[in-house]
Structure formats: C-alpha cells, structure tokens
Amino acid sequence: MLTMDYRYVDNLSADQVMENDLVQIAGEIVQIIEIQSTKNGYIFTYQNEFGEKEVDEFSDDVIFKLFV
C-alpha cells in the first residue's frame, strides 16, 4: 500500500467491511487483508502503509470510517 492522500467517503459497521477496504483503525488508515466471522463479531487481519500486519477482534457494533 503506497502512501497517498485518502478521502473519507462513508461509515461502515463491522459486517459491511470487505477485504481490501481502506478503513481507519486506532487513528491509522489500514488495508483489510482478511476477515473471519466469530460468535461475538469479526477478526480482521490488516496492514498499515509500512506493510506491518496486525490482527484484532471487533464486535458487531463498531463503526469504521471508509477511505478511498
């Protein structure tokens, strides 16, 4: 993922996020790599602009900012 200017376009709930979406997590715009559904929400694997990957779990009611 290259460093560039991003434009905020919408809010998405956790169940609306798709792989390859650019969303804001913990104040950082990241690319979603993989999504796994769990009993209590979703597990997202994502990477930041430096290629660092992280895995985190989110409940159904979390709202994410979508960027393009």
C-alpha positions as protocol buffer text, in pm:
chain_id: "A"
residue {
  index: 1
  type: MET
  ca { x: 0 y: 0 z: 0 }
}
residue {
  index: 2
  type: LEU
  ca { x: 151 y: 328 z: -108 }
}
residue {
  index: 3
  type: THR
  ca { x: 149 y: 645 z: 99 }
}
residue {
  index: 4
  type: MET
  ca { x: -102 y: 886 z: -54 }
}
residue {
  index: 5
  type: ASP
  ca { x: -385 y: 1121 z: 29 }
}
residue {
  index: 6
  type: TYR
  ca { x: -704 y: 943 z: 127 }
}
residue {
  index: 7
  type: ARG
  ca { x: -1060 y: 1071 z: 107 }
}
residue {
  index: 8
  type: TYR
  ca { x: -1317 y: 981 z: 371 }
}
residue {
  index: 9
  type: VAL
  ca { x: -1632 y: 853 z: 199 }
}
residue {
  index: 10
  type: ASP
  ca { x: -1857 y: 665 z: 446 }
}
residue {
  index: 11
  type: ASN
  ca { x: -1907 y: 491 z: 778 }
}
residue {
  index: 12
  type: LEU
  ca { x: -1929 y: 112 z: 780 }
}
residue {
  index: 13
  type: SER
  ca { x: -2034 y: -130 z: 1051 }
}
residue {
  index: 14
  type: ALA
  ca { x: -1809 y: -430 z: 1105 }
}
residue {
  index: 15
  type: ASP
  ca { x: -2035 y: -656 z: 897 }
}
residue {
  index: 16
  type: GLN
  ca { x: -2012 y: -417 z: 598 }
}
residue {
  index: 17
  type: VAL
  ca { x: -1631 y: -408 z: 582 }
}
residue {
  index: 18
  type: MET
  ca { x: -1483 y: -612 z: 297 }
}
residue {
  index: 19
  type: GLU
  ca { x: -1135 y: -739 z: 218 }
}
residue {
  index: 20
  type: ASN
  ca { x: -914 y: -472 z: 54 }
}
residue {
  index: 21
  type: ASP
  ca { x: -1119 y: -187 z: 205 }
}
residue {
  index: 22
  type: LEU
  ca { x: -922 y: 105 z: 348 }
}
residue {
  index: 23
  type: VAL
  ca { x: -1056 y: 184 z: 694 }
}
residue {
  index: 24
  type: GLN
  ca { x: -941 y: 376 z: 998 }
}
residue {
  index: 25
  type: ILE
  ca { x: -837 y: 166 z: 1298 }
}
residue {
  index: 26
  type: ALA
  ca { x: -678 y: 328 z: 1604 }
}
residue {
  index: 27
  type: GLY
  ca { x: -626 y: 655 z: 1416 }
}
residue {
  index: 28
  type: GLU
  ca { x: -442 y: 490 z: 1127 }
}
residue {
  index: 29
  type: ILE
  ca { x: -571 y: 411 z: 777 }
}
residue {
  index: 30
  type: VAL
  ca { x: -514 y: 42 z: 707 }
}
residue {
  index: 31
  type: GLN
  ca { x: -599 y: -211 z: 436 }
}
residue {
  index: 32
  type: ILE
  ca { x: -812 y: -508 z: 537 }
}
residue {
  index: 33
  type: ILE
  ca { x: -639 y: -831 z: 433 }
}
residue {
  index: 34
  type: GLU
  ca { x: -869 y: -1098 z: 579 }
}
residue {
  index: 35
  type: ILE
  ca { x: -1198 y: -1111 z: 769 }
}
residue {
  index: 36
  type: GLN
  ca { x: -1313 y: -1401 z: 986 }
}
residue {
  index: 37
  type: SER
  ca { x: -1658 y: -1414 z: 1141 }
}
residue {
  index: 38
  type: THR
  ca { x: -1678 y: -1520 z: 1506 }
}
residue {
  index: 39
  type: LYS
  ca { x: -1961 y: -1579 z: 1752 }
}
residue {
  index: 40
  type: ASN
  ca { x: -1915 y: -1231 z: 1900 }
}
residue {
  index: 41
  type: GLY
  ca { x: -1805 y: -1027 z: 1598 }
}
residue {
  index: 42
  type: TYR
  ca { x: -1520 y: -1032 z: 1347 }
}
residue {
  index: 43
  type: ILE
  ca { x: -1146 y: -1084 z: 1339 }
}
residue {
  index: 44
  type: PHE
  ca { x: -970 y: -851 z: 1095 }
}
residue {
  index: 45
  type: THR
  ca { x: -619 y: -903 z: 964 }
}
residue {
  index: 46
  type: TYR
  ca { x: -495 y: -570 z: 830 }
}
residue {
  index: 47
  type: GLN
  ca { x: -177 y: -391 z: 729 }
}
residue {
  index: 48
  type: ASN
  ca { x: -66 y: -31 z: 755 }
}
residue {
  index: 49
  type: GLU
  ca { x: 118 y: 178 z: 498 }
}
residue {
  index: 50
  type: PHE
  ca { x: 451 y: 29 z: 611 }
}
residue {
  index: 51
  type: GLY
  ca { x: 334 y: -328 z: 543 }
}
residue {
  index: 52
  type: GLU
  ca { x: 309 y: -416 z: 912 }
}
residue {
  index: 53
  type: LYS
  ca { x: 29 y: -667 z: 967 }
}
residue {
  index: 54
  type: GLU
  ca { x: -190 y: -688 z: 1277 }
}
residue {
  index: 55
  type: VAL
  ca { x: -485 y: -898 z: 1386 }
}
residue {
  index: 56
  type: ASP
  ca { x: -765 y: -760 z: 1602 }
}
residue {
  index: 57
  type: GLU
  ca { x: -1117 y: -861 z: 1702 }
}
residue {
  index: 58
  type: PHE
  ca { x: -1414 y: -625 z: 1674 }
}
residue {
  index: 59
  type: SER
  ca { x: -1774 y: -653 z: 1791 }
}
residue {
  index: 60
  type: ASP
  ca { x: -2069 y: -610 z: 1555 }
}
residue {
  index: 61
  type: ASP
  ca { x: -2145 y: -257 z: 1675 }
}
residue {
  index: 62
  type: VAL
  ca { x: -1806 y: -99 z: 1590 }
}
residue {
  index: 63
  type: ILE
  ca { x: -1821 y: 170 z: 1320 }
}
residue {
  index: 64
  type: PHE
  ca { x: -1529 y: 219 z: 1081 }
}
residue {
  index: 65
  type: LYS
  ca { x: -1450 y: 517 z: 857 }
}
residue {
  index: 66
  type: LEU
  ca { x: -1408 y: 407 z: 494 }
}
residue {
  index: 67
  type: PHE
  ca { x: -1147 y: 580 z: 277 }
}
residue {
  index: 68
  type: VAL
  ca { x: -1062 y: 570 z: -93 }
}
